[in-house]
């Protein structure tokens, strides 16, 4: 099944031919290519989601000053700033993404999504999405599977490594993963999910 994740077209066609939702195909990939049972995959996703939420809360509630001093509680400053430039929700999303990133910079526990350097984007997006739309955890976990499939394709078509493609390879991929997750959670179909990914990559 590895070939499925060399293009969005193959992923889409497999979904149509086998009448399988996108996230279920990623589950099948984990089982056949990685040897992980469906139960183990769901448990791993749930653990990752808990770590993401914990990183957001830690970054907003605890002291986040790095040894170098370059990180100095910036997330809290954004979160508490009295004037929202675009909207309060967007301000919160940015603050939450920064919070998880600062936890990484201060040697805390994060989820590499897809890398540690970009570890704030998916938590910021998913945490805020759930907060605004009251999306249940199961839907979030399914969105994380779709995001993983997006990252697999990005890794093969370009790179997710900052050492290879610069910071854009990491944060651009994470933003694309987040876009796909948002559209899925809000009821978008396959084309809409993949279009969101493409628009994000173009803009990044």
Secondary structure, DSSP 8 states (H G I E B T S, - for coil): -GGGGG-HHHHHHHHHHHT--HHHHHHHHHHHHH---HHHHHHHHHHHHHHHHHHHHHHHHS--B-TTSS-BSHHHHHHH-SS-SS-HHHHHHHHHHHHHHHHHHTT-----SS-GGGTTHHHHHHHHHHHHH---HHHHHHHHHHHHHHHHHHHHHS---HHHH-HHHHHHHHHHHHHHHHHHHTT--HHHHHHHHHHHHHH-
